[in-house]
């Protein structure tokens, strides 16, 4: 039997970690929070992420139905992002991760005044 044709078993959290996938997606989700933000506002709030990576991550989150991209037909073009119900449901979970980080990661974390995780 060919190993590559076998279906992978369902492991706990496999789909959830697929949606949250990397270090930027949770930060993007919490940065948007319950607001509607334009691309530039998200890029400014998460200044360490490149515009290309931000664009790619926003597309993936849109494909996973975590956020909605609303495009306005005007000049200059305007695009706004907001979380779906599915995305909003992730916020309490991500805030728990933030609390865990503050408790167990000590002073290596970003001070509260600058962390994008506290922006709602």
C-alpha positions as CSV (number, residue, x, y, z in Angstrom):
1,X,0.0,0.0,0.0
2,X,1.3,3.4,-0.9
3,X,2.0,5.6,2.2
4,X,1.1,8.8,0.3
5,X,-2.4,7.6,-0.5
6,X,-3.3,7.0,3.1
7,X,-5.6,9.5,4.8
8,X,-4.1,11.2,7.9
9,X,-6.0,10.4,11.1
10,X,-8.0,13.2,12.8
11,X,-5.9,14.5,15.7
12,X,-7.2,16.9,18.3
13,X,-6.7,20.6,17.4
14,X,-5.6,19.7,13.9
15,X,-8.2,21.9,12.2
16,X,-8.0,24.7,14.8
17,X,-4.2,25.0,14.5
18,X,-4.7,25.0,10.7
19,X,-6.8,28.1,11.0
20,X,-4.5,29.8,13.4
21,X,-1.5,28.4,11.6
22,X,1.4,30.8,12.4
23,X,2.5,33.6,14.6
24,X,0.8,36.4,12.7
25,X,-2.8,35.1,12.4
26,X,-3.7,35.3,16.1
27,X,-2.1,38.8,16.3
28,X,-4.1,39.9,13.2
29,X,-7.4,38.5,14.7
30,X,-6.9,40.3,18.0
31,X,-5.8,43.5,16.4
32,X,-9.0,43.6,14.3
33,X,-11.1,42.6,17.3
34,X,-14.7,43.8,17.0
35,X,-13.7,46.8,14.8
36,X,-13.6,47.3,11.1
37,X,-10.1,48.3,9.9
38,X,-8.5,49.2,6.7
39,X,-5.4,47.5,5.5
40,X,-3.1,50.4,6.4
41,X,-4.5,50.5,10.0
42,X,-3.8,46.8,10.5
43,X,-0.3,47.3,9.0
44,X,0.4,50.3,11.3
45,X,-0.8,48.4,14.4
46,X,1.4,45.4,13.5
47,X,4.4,47.3,12.3
48,X,6.8,44.3,12.3
49,X,4.9,42.3,9.6
50,X,5.7,42.9,5.9
51,X,2.9,44.1,3.7
52,X,3.2,40.9,1.6
53,X,2.9,38.6,4.6
54,X,0.0,40.6,5.9
55,X,-1.8,40.4,2.6
56,X,-1.2,36.6,2.4
57,X,-2.4,36.1,6.0
58,X,-5.5,38.2,5.5
59,X,-6.4,36.1,2.4
60,X,-6.0,32.9,4.3
61,X,-8.1,34.2,7.2
62,X,-10.8,35.2,4.6
63,X,-10.7,31.8,3.0
64,X,-11.1,30.2,6.4
65,X,-14.2,32.4,7.1
66,X,-12.5,34.1,10.0
67,X,-12.7,37.6,8.5
68,X,-14.6,39.5,5.8
69,X,-12.9,41.6,3.2
70,X,-15.2,44.4,2.0
71,X,-14.0,46.2,-1.2
72,X,-15.4,49.6,-2.1
73,X,-15.5,50.6,-5.8
74,X,-14.1,54.1,-5.5
75,X,-10.9,56.0,-6.2
76,X,-8.6,55.5,-4.5
77,X,-9.6,51.9,-3.8
78,X,-10.7,51.2,-0.2
79,X,-10.8,47.8,1.5
80,X,-12.0,47.1,5.0
81,X,-11.6,44.0,7.2
82,X,-13.8,42.8,10.0
83,X,-14.1,39.5,11.9
84,X,-16.9,37.1,11.2
85,X,-18.9,35.4,14.0
86,X,-16.3,32.6,13.7
87,X,-13.5,35.1,14.1
88,X,-15.1,36.9,17.0
89,X,-15.5,33.5,18.8
90,X,-11.7,33.1,18.8
91,X,-11.1,36.3,20.8
92,X,-11.7,34.9,24.3
93,X,-9.4,32.0,23.5
94,X,-6.7,34.3,22.3
95,X,-7.1,36.5,25.3
96,X,-6.5,33.4,27.5
97,X,-3.3,32.7,25.5
98,X,-2.3,36.3,26.2
99,X,-2.9,35.9,30.0
100,X,-0.8,32.7,29.9
101,X,2.0,34.5,28.1
102,X,2.1,37.2,30.7
103,X,2.0,34.7,33.6
104,X,4.6,32.2,32.2
105,X,6.8,34.1,29.8
106,X,7.9,36.9,32.1
107,X,9.5,40.1,31.0
108,X,10.3,38.8,27.5
109,X,6.8,39.8,26.4
110,X,6.0,43.2,24.8
111,X,4.8,45.8,27.4
112,X,1.1,46.2,27.6
113,X,1.2,49.7,26.2
114,X,2.6,48.5,22.8
115,X,1.2,45.0,22.3
116,X,-1.3,44.6,19.5
117,X,-3.1,41.9,21.4
118,X,-4.6,44.5,23.7
119,X,-6.1,46.6,20.9
120,X,-9.9,46.2,20.6
